[in-house]
Amino acid sequence: MRIVLGVSGGIAAYKAVEVCRRLVDAGHQVTPVLTDAARRFVGEATFSALASDPVPEGLWQRWEGGIAHTRLGQRADLVVIAPATADVLARYAAGMADDLLSATLLVTRAPVVVCPAMHTEMWEHPAVAENLATLRRRGVHVVPPESGKLAGGDEGAGRMAEPATIVATALALSARRHDLAGTHVVVSAGGTREAIDPVRVITNRSSGKQGHAIAEAAAARGARVTLVTSSALEPPAGVEVVHVESAADMHAAIAAAAPGADVVVMAAAVADFRPKAPVAQKLHGLPELVLEPTPDILAGLAEARRPGQVLVGFAAETQDVVDRARRKLERKGVDLVVVNDVSAPGVGFDHDTNEVTILGADGSVVVVPLTSKRQVADVILDQVVARLRSGATDARDARDSKRDTKED
Ligand code: C5P
């Protein structure tokens, strides 16, 4: 794999030497790109001696038959920035391209991992937090800093993560890159709206952000994605979108998309009940609502599923969170249930972050501490990929026997 290792000007630049060595030892072709400030901390010769390629001089240099500022980013399979100073994060978030590192970041379509390192005051500044949120939203992966000794004898949060952590995260990320290639993933998202009359609806607080993040992550990992959504959010690029409003619409859209799908992730907050008889004209006065249950789409999928298909449900709970989710997993007959405690701060509805526990029908329990919904999406998909792999033989057999029957 071709890796661009961006090094910016912080004391943690000395740890980037170790990151470089570990990536090279793991068999990758590493090109270090140093900012001017980084050169004040660590000599170019150190990186040139360790890396696979010499350190490019800058924006105006020719590189592999092209120009460095585009060639490096175009050819990279992965970009790691360690350390990423507050300044580099700001310039990346703003889309600037006035040195080789920032230009490479703008050009590349490869996954990017940033490893922030700075003083605590800077780390806690809202400008840094906002820039990181922007980058996360665009799919950039962040290896958060730790607490410890900083430059100038200070101590606190902002110390760059250890090289072993950075390298493990970066390599796991790139392993995800094409692991859903050739699969069809159907994702539902958003809260449904159930008509009372032409004006009023019954709905819930779901924003659709987690479902959209799953669709985006699945597409980035090579899947063909159908996103069935009731959310007003801009859908991610490169996915087929079916807009729906009610549980009945969602039921129909999922019924159409799911039979051939390898994976169905029901992240939508489908209404459990709806008005039994919505009226055609606006109601006046205080109506007496008679409700009826909606069809359980997910349970229906589980009953009709073909071998090898992976089904994922969601559970938003406020108490006995894991116990209730475990019962839901069994009741619905799915492979995975992703549960969040929506009463916790920063978790669930409408937040950009989430904290979940992923329960497997095989008894597995994966806890994902508070992080971006995009990163939660990738951990969920890691679990899906593991199940696709273990069920792959079953699925192939089933498909082959179907094909045989058709040919008969
Ligand atoms: O039973 P509960 O609504 O808590 O289950 C949540 C899970 O079931 C979610 O994955 C949701 O998308 C799905 N669901 C469904 N059809 C319904 C209600 C929920 O597929 N009518």
Residues whose N, C-alpha, C, O or C-beta is under 5 A from the ligand:
A	BS01	C5P	M266 A267 A268 A269 V270 A271 D272 T294 P295 D296 I297 L298 V312 G313 F314 A315
